[in-house]
Amino acid sequence: MLQHIQKMNLVFENCEVIQVELEHIRDLQLTGISQRLVGSLQTGFHRYLEVEEFELVLKGSIRDDVTSRLLYYEIDELDNFERIQKYHNLVYVMVTYHSNDEERIDLPWDDEANSWFYNRFETHTYDEERDELTIRVSPYVEEIEEEDA
């Protein structure tokens, strides 16, 4: 799948976007893909993909790429890895293929504990040796963590 991708926009709850070019992606895994139609007869319908689980491994080369931040970099001054790990609010990704076709992929979301737009399903793992950040969004995270405890 990666060979068909030109870039991917990570879209966060506050509408901030980090644009990730293919060279910054180490791996991408999507599990439980389904589609959803949103709209009405008056406005038309839009097709969105949803995934049950999402995992993206970003290379350290995206860390300080200021041009990839499309909104708040000047305000919070966090590098891209720090920004992603601080807020836990990735909502969807917009994939652009080499054909320039775009596809929106909605991610699992849970903030039922009224945690101010903090997605409990989103976790991060930083591999210092490789300088890679793994973003995982899955409703099964808590179950796995409890089993490991």
OpenMM code with the backbone's topology and positions (N, CA, C; nanometers):
from openmm import Vec3, app, unit

residues = "MET LEU GLN HIS ILE GLN LYS MET ASN LEU VAL PHE GLU ASN CYS GLU VAL ILE GLN VAL GLU LEU GLU HIS ILE ARG ASP LEU GLN LEU THR GLY ILE SER GLN ARG LEU VAL GLY SER LEU GLN THR GLY PHE HIS ARG TYR LEU GLU VAL GLU GLU PHE GLU LEU VAL LEU LYS GLY SER ILE ARG ASP ASP VAL THR SER ARG LEU LEU TYR TYR GLU ILE ASP GLU LEU ASP ASN PHE GLU ARG ILE GLN LYS TYR HIS ASN LEU VAL TYR VAL MET VAL THR TYR HIS SER ASN ASP GLU GLU ARG ILE ASP LEU PRO TRP ASP ASP GLU ALA ASN SER TRP PHE TYR ASN ARG PHE GLU THR HIS THR TYR ASP GLU GLU ARG ASP GLU LEU THR ILE ARG VAL SER PRO TYR VAL GLU GLU ILE GLU GLU GLU ASP ALA".split()
positions = [
    Vec3(0.0822, -0.1199, 0.0000),
    Vec3(0.0000, 0.0000, 0.0000),
    Vec3(0.0863, 0.1259, 0.0000),
    Vec3(0.1970, 0.1237, 0.0747),
    Vec3(0.2810, 0.2430, 0.0845),
    Vec3(0.3319, 0.2904, -0.0517),
    Vec3(0.3597, 0.1981, -0.1433),
    Vec3(0.4145, 0.2385, -0.2716),
    Vec3(0.3158, 0.3227, -0.3531),
    Vec3(0.1871, 0.3192, -0.3204),
    Vec3(0.0864, 0.3975, -0.3918),
    Vec3(0.0609, 0.5333, -0.3267),
    Vec3(0.1118, 0.5537, -0.2064),
    Vec3(0.0857, 0.6764, -0.1316),
    Vec3(0.1875, 0.7841, -0.1664),
    Vec3(0.1382, 0.9036, -0.1905),
    Vec3(0.2239, 1.0197, -0.2135),
    Vec3(0.2492, 1.0921, -0.0815),
    Vec3(0.1413, 1.1146, -0.0046),
    Vec3(0.1527, 1.1800, 0.1255),
    Vec3(0.0301, 1.1467, 0.2085),
    Vec3(0.0389, 1.1794, 0.3366),
    Vec3(-0.0704, 1.1549, 0.4287),
    Vec3(-0.0811, 1.2755, 0.5220),
    Vec3(-0.2017, 1.3275, 0.5368),
    Vec3(-0.2239, 1.4357, 0.6320),
    Vec3(-0.2826, 1.3771, 0.7591),
    Vec3(-0.2160, 1.4025, 0.8716),
    Vec3(-0.2686, 1.3646, 1.0019),
    Vec3(-0.3544, 1.4817, 1.0486),
    Vec3(-0.4837, 1.4577, 1.0689),
    Vec3(-0.5765, 1.5648, 1.1037),
    Vec3(-0.6218, 1.5453, 1.2480),
    Vec3(-0.6022, 1.6498, 1.3280),
    Vec3(-0.6283, 1.6441, 1.4713),
    Vec3(-0.7596, 1.7138, 1.5059),
    Vec3(-0.8097, 1.6884, 1.6250),
    Vec3(-0.9393, 1.7392, 1.6701),
    Vec3(-0.9483, 1.8910, 1.6595),
    Vec3(-0.8403, 1.9617, 1.6804),
    Vec3(-0.8423, 2.1078, 1.6748),
    Vec3(-0.8179, 2.1598, 1.5331),
    Vec3(-0.8283, 2.0732, 1.4337),
    Vec3(-0.8093, 2.1035, 1.2914),
    Vec3(-0.6640, 2.1267, 1.2535),
    Vec3(-0.5714, 2.1064, 1.3450),
    Vec3(-0.4304, 2.1144, 1.3106),
    Vec3(-0.3968, 1.9959, 1.2208),
    Vec3(-0.3020, 2.0163, 1.1305),
    Vec3(-0.2656, 1.9129, 1.0351),
    Vec3(-0.1140, 1.9006, 1.0300),
    Vec3(-0.0663, 1.7771, 1.0283),
    Vec3(0.0740, 1.7509, 0.9996),
    Vec3(0.0768, 1.6715, 0.8695),
    Vec3(0.1425, 1.7288, 0.7692),
    Vec3(0.1527, 1.6645, 0.6390),
    Vec3(0.2763, 1.5754, 0.6371),
    Vec3(0.2562, 1.4478, 0.6102),
    Vec3(0.3643, 1.3503, 0.6147),
    Vec3(0.3899, 1.2985, 0.4732),
    Vec3(0.5069, 1.3320, 0.4207),
    Vec3(0.5465, 1.2809, 0.2895),
    Vec3(0.5878, 1.1348, 0.3052),
    Vec3(0.5816, 1.0600, 0.1975),
    Vec3(0.6104, 0.9165, 0.1999),
    Vec3(0.7471, 0.8854, 0.2617),
    Vec3(0.8467, 0.9698, 0.2371),
    Vec3(0.9812, 0.9400, 0.2883),
    Vec3(0.9903, 0.9432, 0.4406),
    Vec3(0.8894, 0.9996, 0.5080),
    Vec3(0.8878, 1.0044, 0.6543),
    Vec3(0.8130, 0.8863, 0.7173),
    Vec3(0.7559, 0.7991, 0.6342),
    Vec3(0.6756, 0.6870, 0.6845),
    Vec3(0.7576, 0.5584, 0.6801),
    Vec3(0.7689, 0.4924, 0.7963),
    Vec3(0.8380, 0.3628, 0.8020),
    Vec3(0.7386, 0.2492, 0.7737),
    Vec3(0.6169, 0.2600, 0.8308),
    Vec3(0.5190, 0.1519, 0.8156),
    Vec3(0.3792, 0.2054, 0.8422),
    Vec3(0.2807, 0.1399, 0.7835),
    Vec3(0.1392, 0.1737, 0.8028),
    Vec3(0.0598, 0.0441, 0.8052),
    Vec3(-0.0239, 0.0292, 0.9092),
    Vec3(-0.1108, -0.0882, 0.9175),
    Vec3(-0.2523, -0.0427, 0.9482),
    Vec3(-0.3468, -0.0914, 0.8687),
    Vec3(-0.4889, -0.0628, 0.8873),
    Vec3(-0.5600, -0.1965, 0.9047),
    Vec3(-0.6434, -0.2067, 1.0083),
    Vec3(-0.7143, -0.3316, 1.0361),
    Vec3(-0.8633, -0.3018, 1.0485),
    Vec3(-0.9459, -0.3917, 0.9985),
    Vec3(-1.0904, -0.3771, 1.0117),
    Vec3(-1.1446, -0.2605, 0.9308),
    Vec3(-1.1116, -0.2547, 0.8030),
    Vec3(-1.1542, -0.1434, 0.7178),
    Vec3(-1.3001, -0.1618, 0.6769),
    Vec3(-1.3780, -0.0558, 0.6946),
    Vec3(-1.5172, -0.0544, 0.6477),
    Vec3(-1.5451, 0.0839, 0.5904),
    Vec3(-1.6592, 0.1000, 0.5243),
    Vec3(-1.6909, 0.2307, 0.4693),
    Vec3(-1.8209, 0.2832, 0.5267),
    Vec3(-1.8326, 0.4150, 0.5238),
    Vec3(-1.9487, 0.4829, 0.5789),
    Vec3(-1.9889, 0.5914, 0.4804),
    Vec3(-2.1188, 0.6049, 0.4565),
    Vec3(-2.1710, 0.7121, 0.3725),
    Vec3(-2.2335, 0.8173, 0.4627),
    Vec3(-2.1980, 0.9432, 0.4385),
    Vec3(-2.2485, 1.0536, 0.5185),
    Vec3(-2.3098, 1.1559, 0.4245),
    Vec3(-2.4291, 1.2043, 0.4583),
    Vec3(-2.4917, 1.3091, 0.3776),
    Vec3(-2.6405, 1.2884, 0.3663),
    Vec3(-2.6978, 1.3477, 0.2640),
    Vec3(-2.8417, 1.3365, 0.2398),
    Vec3(-2.8670, 1.3479, 0.0899),
    Vec3(-2.9911, 1.3246, 0.0495),
    Vec3(-3.0243, 1.3371, -0.0915),
    Vec3(-3.0066, 1.4811, -0.1399),
    Vec3(-3.0310, 1.5773, -0.0503),
    Vec3(-3.0190, 1.7182, -0.0882),
    Vec3(-2.8724, 1.7607, -0.1040),
    Vec3(-2.7870, 1.7166, -0.0160),
    Vec3(-2.6476, 1.7621, -0.0176),
    Vec3(-2.5537, 1.6659, -0.0883),
    Vec3(-2.5988, 1.5451, -0.1105),
    Vec3(-2.5130, 1.4436, -0.1692),
    Vec3(-2.4433, 1.3629, -0.0609),
    Vec3(-2.3839, 1.2553, -0.1001),
    Vec3(-2.3192, 1.1655, -0.0054),
    Vec3(-2.1680, 1.1652, -0.0257),
    Vec3(-2.0972, 1.1489, 0.0837),
    Vec3(-1.9530, 1.1350, 0.0821),
    Vec3(-1.9185, 1.0005, 0.1433),
    Vec3(-1.8246, 0.9323, 0.0830),
    Vec3(-1.7816, 0.8021, 0.1319),
    Vec3(-1.6550, 0.8200, 0.2143),
    Vec3(-1.6580, 0.7660, 0.3356),
    Vec3(-1.5409, 0.7676, 0.4222),
    Vec3(-1.5071, 0.6246, 0.4597),
    Vec3(-1.3795, 0.5998, 0.4726),
    Vec3(-1.3366, 0.4713, 0.5253),
    Vec3(-1.3209, 0.4849, 0.6758),
    Vec3(-1.3471, 0.3788, 0.7468),
    Vec3(-1.3224, 0.3712, 0.8908),
    Vec3(-1.2343, 0.2495, 0.9137),
    Vec3(-1.1503, 0.2582, 1.0148),
    Vec3(-1.0696, 0.1422, 1.0506),
    Vec3(-1.0916, 0.1097, 1.1968),
    Vec3(-1.0809, -0.0166, 1.2275),
    Vec3(-1.0934, -0.0607, 1.3664),
    Vec3(-0.9639, -0.0350, 1.4422),
    Vec3(-0.8513, -0.0534, 1.3717),
    Vec3(-0.7205, -0.0279, 1.4325),
    Vec3(-0.6303, 0.0399, 1.3292),
    Vec3(-0.5482, 0.1321, 1.3784),
    Vec3(-0.4571, 0.2104, 1.2942),
    Vec3(-0.3205, 0.2128, 1.3604),
    Vec3(-0.2164, 0.1877, 1.2813),
    Vec3(-0.0809, 0.1989, 1.3333),
    Vec3(0.0072, 0.2610, 1.2256),
    Vec3(0.0769, 0.3668, 1.2638),
    Vec3(0.1640, 0.4397, 1.1734),
    Vec3(0.2986, 0.4587, 1.2421),
    Vec3(0.4059, 0.4226, 1.1722),
    Vec3(0.5402, 0.4423, 1.2249),
    Vec3(0.6057, 0.5542, 1.1449),
    Vec3(0.6407, 0.6620, 1.2164),
    Vec3(0.7023, 0.7787, 1.1544),
    Vec3(0.8526, 0.7799, 1.1825),
    Vec3(0.9292, 0.8138, 1.0815),
    Vec3(1.0737, 0.8263, 1.0962),
    Vec3(1.1069, 0.9580, 1.1664),
    Vec3(1.2212, 0.9625, 1.2291),
    Vec3(1.2663, 1.0828, 1.2973),
    Vec3(1.2832, 1.2019, 1.2049),
    Vec3(1.2919, 1.1781, 1.0739),
    Vec3(1.3094, 1.2875, 0.9782),
    Vec3(1.1913, 1.3848, 0.9776),
    Vec3(1.0741, 1.3427, 1.0269),
    Vec3(0.9573, 1.4319, 1.0326),
    Vec3(0.9602, 1.5189, 1.1582),
    Vec3(1.0409, 1.4816, 1.2544),
    Vec3(1.0422, 1.5488, 1.3849),
    Vec3(1.0501, 1.7010, 1.3738),
    Vec3(1.1471, 1.7523, 1.3025),
    Vec3(1.1688, 1.8967, 1.2963),
    Vec3(1.1328, 1.9564, 1.1609),
    Vec3(1.0523, 1.8881, 1.0836),
    Vec3(1.0112, 1.9381, 0.9526),
    Vec3(0.8987, 2.0399, 0.9715),
    Vec3(0.9356, 2.1654, 0.9887),
    Vec3(0.8390, 2.2722, 1.0179),
    Vec3(0.7413, 2.2908, 0.9025),
    Vec3(0.7839, 2.2655, 0.7799),
    Vec3(0.6951, 2.2854, 0.6654),
    Vec3(0.5786, 2.1870, 0.6664),
    Vec3(0.5897, 2.0788, 0.7417),
    Vec3(0.4815, 1.9807, 0.7464),
    Vec3(0.3686, 2.0231, 0.8395),
    Vec3(0.3961, 2.1152, 0.9320),
    Vec3(0.2944, 2.1620, 1.0267),
    Vec3(0.2113, 2.2696, 0.9608),
    Vec3(0.0841, 2.2451, 0.9456),
    Vec3(0.0005, 2.3364, 0.8685),
    Vec3(-0.0842, 2.4288, 0.9544),
    Vec3(-0.0523, 2.4434, 1.0862),
    Vec3(-0.1318, 2.5354, 1.1654),
    Vec3(-0.0569, 2.5985, 1.2814),
    Vec3(-0.0320, 2.5275, 1.3908),
    Vec3(0.0068, 2.5915, 1.5161),
    Vec3(0.1534, 2.5851, 1.5546),
    Vec3(0.2428, 2.5498, 1.4658),
    Vec3(0.3819, 2.5319, 1.5054),
    Vec3(0.4396, 2.6558, 1.5740),
    Vec3(0.4114, 2.7728, 1.5211),
    Vec3(0.4685, 2.8955, 1.5762),
    Vec3(0.4168, 2.9243, 1.7168),
    Vec3(0.3002, 2.8736, 1.7493),
    Vec3(0.2407, 2.9005, 1.8802),
    Vec3(0.2975, 2.8085, 1.9871),
    Vec3(0.2948, 2.6775, 1.9637),
    Vec3(0.3353, 2.5853, 2.0706),
    Vec3(0.4826, 2.5460, 2.0645),
    Vec3(0.5493, 2.5662, 1.9517),
    Vec3(0.6913, 2.5384, 1.9340),
    Vec3(0.7320, 2.3953, 1.9691),
    Vec3(0.6390, 2.3025, 1.9656),
    Vec3(0.6708, 2.1617, 1.9859),
    Vec3(0.7143, 2.1031, 1.8521),
    Vec3(0.8122, 2.0129, 1.8530),
    Vec3(0.8411, 1.9450, 1.7271),
    Vec3(0.7259, 1.8472, 1.6993),
    Vec3(0.7229, 1.7903, 1.5812),
    Vec3(0.6083, 1.7071, 1.5416),
    Vec3(0.5879, 1.5865, 1.6332),
    Vec3(0.6959, 1.5209, 1.6750),
    Vec3(0.6831, 1.4074, 1.7667),
    Vec3(0.6228, 1.4536, 1.8993),
    Vec3(0.6723, 1.5645, 1.9527),
    Vec3(0.6216, 1.6165, 2.0805),
    Vec3(0.4739, 1.6540, 2.0698),
    Vec3(0.4364, 1.7182, 1.9599),
    Vec3(0.2976, 1.7603, 1.9407),
    Vec3(0.2036, 1.6393, 1.9388),
    Vec3(0.2400, 1.5384, 1.8623),
    Vec3(0.1561, 1.4189, 1.8520),
    Vec3(0.1394, 1.3535, 1.9881),
    Vec3(0.2477, 1.3388, 2.0620),
    Vec3(0.2437, 1.2689, 2.1904),
    Vec3(0.1749, 1.3497, 2.3005),
    Vec3(0.1764, 1.4797, 2.2908),
    Vec3(0.1203, 1.5628, 2.3978),
    Vec3(-0.0325, 1.5594, 2.4006),
    Vec3(-0.0968, 1.5656, 2.2842),
    Vec3(-0.2415, 1.5905, 2.2825),
    Vec3(-0.3304, 1.4684, 2.2610),
    Vec3(-0.2839, 1.3613, 2.2022),
    Vec3(-0.3676, 1.2404, 2.1815),
    Vec3(-0.5017, 1.2754, 2.1172),
    Vec3(-0.5014, 1.3457, 2.0052),
    Vec3(-0.6295, 1.3858, 1.9459),
    Vec3(-0.6327, 1.3709, 1.7942),
    Vec3(-0.5721, 1.2634, 1.7442),
    Vec3(-0.5760, 1.2321, 1.6014),
    Vec3(-0.7144, 1.1777, 1.5674),
    Vec3(-0.7825, 1.2428, 1.4721),
    Vec3(-0.9202, 1.2071, 1.4378),
    Vec3(-0.9273, 1.1250, 1.3093),
    Vec3(-0.8586, 1.1726, 1.2059),
    Vec3(-0.8570, 1.0981, 1.0803),
    Vec3(-0.7296, 1.1292, 1.0043),
    Vec3(-0.7046, 1.0488, 0.9016),
    Vec3(-0.5940, 1.0749, 0.8105),
    Vec3(-0.6517, 1.0910, 0.6709),
    Vec3(-0.5922, 1.1815, 0.5949),
    Vec3(-0.6302, 1.2007, 0.4552),
    Vec3(-0.5123, 1.1532, 0.3714),
    Vec3(-0.5338, 1.0461, 0.2982),
    Vec3(-0.4285, 0.9855, 0.2173),
    Vec3(-0.4384, 1.0397, 0.0751),
    Vec3(-0.3265, 1.0847, 0.0209),
    Vec3(-0.3192, 1.1268, -0.1191),
    Vec3(-0.2324, 1.0254, -0.1923),
    Vec3(-0.2894, 0.9670, -0.2965),
    Vec3(-0.2194, 0.8663, -0.3751),
    Vec3(-0.1417, 0.9340, -0.4882),
    Vec3(-0.0537, 0.8602, -0.5538),
    Vec3(0.0233, 0.9150, -0.6657),
    Vec3(-0.0670, 0.9614, -0.7792),
    Vec3(-0.1866, 0.9074, -0.7887),
    Vec3(-0.2832, 0.9494, -0.8906),
    Vec3(-0.3510, 1.0816, -0.8528),
    Vec3(-0.3160, 1.1368, -0.7352),
    Vec3(-0.3758, 1.2569, -0.6752),
    Vec3(-0.5177, 1.2356, -0.6230),
    Vec3(-0.5675, 1.1117, -0.6248),
    Vec3(-0.6935, 1.0800, -0.5583),
    Vec3(-0.6706, 1.0867, -0.4083),
    Vec3(-0.7727, 1.1328, -0.3357),
    Vec3(-0.7625, 1.1420, -0.1902),
    Vec3(-0.8653, 1.0519, -0.1258),
    Vec3(-0.8313, 1.0027, -0.0075),
    Vec3(-0.9210, 0.9157, 0.0661),
    Vec3(-0.9106, 0.9477, 0.2148),
    Vec3(-1.0258, 0.9735, 0.2756),
    Vec3(-1.0298, 1.0015, 0.4186),
    Vec3(-1.0490, 0.8701, 0.4940),
    Vec3(-0.9700, 0.8519, 0.5997),
    Vec3(-0.9808, 0.7319, 0.6821),
    Vec3(-1.0043, 0.7764, 0.8263),
    Vec3(-1.1252, 0.7521, 0.8765),
    Vec3(-1.1604, 0.7881, 1.0139),
    Vec3(-1.1043, 0.6843, 1.1103),
    Vec3(-1.0554, 0.7330, 1.2248),
    Vec3(-0.9928, 0.6462, 1.3236),
    Vec3(-1.0848, 0.6261, 1.4438),
    Vec3(-1.0668, 0.5174, 1.5191),
    Vec3(-1.1467, 0.4975, 1.6398),
    Vec3(-1.1256, 0.6137, 1.7369),
    Vec3(-1.2319, 0.6512, 1.8058),
    Vec3(-1.2248, 0.7664, 1.8970),
    Vec3(-1.3041, 0.7352, 2.0225),
    Vec3(-1.2481, 0.7703, 2.1381),
    Vec3(-1.3214, 0.7573, 2.2640),
    Vec3(-1.2709, 0.8619, 2.3620),
    Vec3(-1.3574, 0.9560, 2.3962),
    Vec3(-1.3249, 1.0530, 2.5013),
    Vec3(-1.4387, 1.0555, 2.6031),
    Vec3(-1.5030, 0.9385, 2.6240),
    Vec3(-1.6223, 0.9302, 2.7085),
    Vec3(-1.5978, 0.9745, 2.8521),
    Vec3(-1.4758, 0.9738, 2.8963),
    Vec3(-1.4462, 1.0150, 3.0338),
    Vec3(-1.4415, 1.1677, 3.0460),
    Vec3(-1.4964, 1.2370, 2.9448),
    Vec3(-1.4981, 1.3829, 2.9429),
    Vec3(-1.3576, 1.4389, 2.9647),
    Vec3(-1.2651, 1.3863, 2.8877),
    Vec3(-1.1251, 1.4245, 2.9053),
    Vec3(-1.0818, 1.5316, 2.8046),
    Vec3(-1.1725, 1.6177, 2.7688),
    Vec3(-1.1429, 1.7336, 2.6840),
    Vec3(-1.0728, 1.6955, 2.5544),
    Vec3(-1.1410, 1.6150, 2.4763),
    Vec3(-1.0951, 1.5807, 2.3425),
    Vec3(-0.9623, 1.5046, 2.3420),
    Vec3(-0.9441, 1.4222, 2.4414),
    Vec3(-0.8284, 1.3337, 2.4526),
    Vec3(-0.8767, 1.1944, 2.4152),
    Vec3(-0.8212, 1.1370, 2.3105),
    Vec3(-0.8651, 1.0063, 2.2636),
    Vec3(-0.7972, 0.8962, 2.3442),
    Vec3(-0.8739, 0.8269, 2.4261),
    Vec3(-0.8190, 0.7192, 2.5094),
    Vec3(-0.7677, 0.6025, 2.4269),
    Vec3(-0.8097, 0.5927, 2.3014),
    Vec3(-0.7656, 0.4829, 2.2153),
    Vec3(-0.6292, 0.5083, 2.1511),
    Vec3(-0.5780, 0.6300, 2.1616),
    Vec3(-0.4522, 0.6652, 2.0949),
    Vec3(-0.3333, 0.6490, 2.1894),
    Vec3(-0.2356, 0.5713, 2.1460),
    Vec3(-0.1136, 0.5529, 2.2247),
    Vec3(0.0076, 0.5770, 2.1349),
    Vec3(0.1211, 0.6028, 2.1986),
    Vec3(0.2449, 0.6310, 2.1256),
    Vec3(0.3597, 0.5521, 2.1871),
    Vec3(0.4485, 0.5069, 2.1023),
    Vec3(0.5691, 0.4409, 2.1475),
    Vec3(0.6857, 0.5018, 2.0715),
    Vec3(0.7822, 0.5530, 2.1453),
    Vec3(0.8997, 0.6121, 2.0826),
    Vec3(1.0168, 0.5151, 2.0958),
    Vec3(1.0772, 0.4808, 1.9827),
    Vec3(1.1952, 0.3952, 1.9797),
    Vec3(1.3157, 0.4876, 1.9642),
    Vec3(1.3852, 0.5089, 2.0743),
    Vec3(1.4973, 0.6041, 2.0765),
    Vec3(1.6109, 0.5589, 1.9854),
    Vec3(1.6386, 0.4298, 1.9854),
    Vec3(1.7490, 0.3774, 1.9050),
    Vec3(1.7263, 0.4032, 1.7556),
    Vec3(1.6055, 0.3859, 1.7100),
    Vec3(1.5731, 0.4066, 1.5682),
    Vec3(1.5232, 0.5478, 1.5388),
    Vec3(1.4938, 0.6252, 1.6428),
    Vec3(1.4330, 0.7581, 1.6299),
    Vec3(1.3056, 0.7486, 1.5468),
    Vec3(1.2140, 0.6614, 1.5940),
    Vec3(1.0857, 0.6398, 1.5280),
    Vec3(0.9733, 0.6514, 1.6302),
    Vec3(0.8623, 0.7049, 1.5852),
    Vec3(0.7439, 0.7167, 1.6690),
    Vec3(0.6335, 0.6308, 1.6095),
    Vec3(0.5794, 0.5408, 1.6917),
    Vec3(0.4655, 0.4592, 1.6494),
    Vec3(0.3395, 0.5175, 1.7105),
    Vec3(0.2434, 0.5499, 1.6243),
    Vec3(0.1126, 0.5993, 1.6674),
    Vec3(0.0160, 0.4832, 1.6491),
    Vec3(-0.0520, 0.4473, 1.7556),
    Vec3(-0.1497, 0.3386, 1.7477),
    Vec3(-0.2832, 0.3911, 1.7980),
    Vec3(-0.3891, 0.3676, 1.7200),
    Vec3(-0.5237, 0.4057, 1.7605),
    Vec3(-0.6083, 0.2794, 1.7519),
    Vec3(-0.6496, 0.2301, 1.8697),
    Vec3(-0.7206, 0.1028, 1.8751),
    Vec3(-0.8052, 0.0951, 2.0017),
    Vec3(-0.9285, 0.0458, 1.9912),
    Vec3(-1.0101, 0.0276, 2.1110),
    Vec3(-0.9593, -0.0866, 2.1982),
    Vec3(-0.8645, -0.1647, 2.1489),
    Vec3(-0.8133, -0.2797, 2.2222),
    Vec3(-0.6895, -0.2474, 2.3049),
    Vec3(-0.6457, -0.1239, 2.3061),
    Vec3(-0.5249, -0.0844, 2.3781),
    Vec3(-0.5361, -0.1146, 2.5264),
    Vec3(-0.6464, -0.0736, 2.5890),
    Vec3(-0.6628, -0.0969, 2.7332),
    Vec3(-0.6634, -0.2451, 2.7660),
    Vec3(-0.7305, -0.3248, 2.6828),
    Vec3(-0.7355, -0.4686, 2.7073),
    Vec3(-0.5956, -0.5284, 2.7043),
    Vec3(-0.5144, -0.4873, 2.6066),
    Vec3(-0.3778, -0.5384, 2.5941),
    Vec3(-0.2956, -0.4950, 2.7143),
    Vec3(-0.3070, -0.3664, 2.7541),
    Vec3(-0.2302, -0.3164, 2.8673),
    Vec3(-0.2681, -0.3881, 2.9948),
    Vec3(-0.3981, -0.4179, 3.0157),
    Vec3(-0.4417, -0.4875, 3.1357),
    Vec3(-0.3887, -0.6298, 3.1403),
    Vec3(-0.3845, -0.6962, 3.0210),
    Vec3(-0.3332, -0.8318, 3.0167),
    Vec3(-0.1838, -0.8354, 3.0483),
    Vec3(-0.1097, -0.7330, 3.0060),
    Vec3(0.0334, -0.7266, 3.0317),
    Vec3(0.0654, -0.6962, 3.1756),
    Vec3(-0.0271, -0.6347, 3.2485),
    Vec3(-0.0009, -0.5914, 3.3877),
    Vec3(0.0039, -0.7089, 3.4829),
] * unit.nanometer
topology = app.Topology()
chain = topology.addChain("A")
for resn in residues:
    res = topology.addResidue(resn, chain)
    for name in ("N", "CA", "C"):
        topology.addAtom(name, app.Element.getBySymbol(name[0]), res)
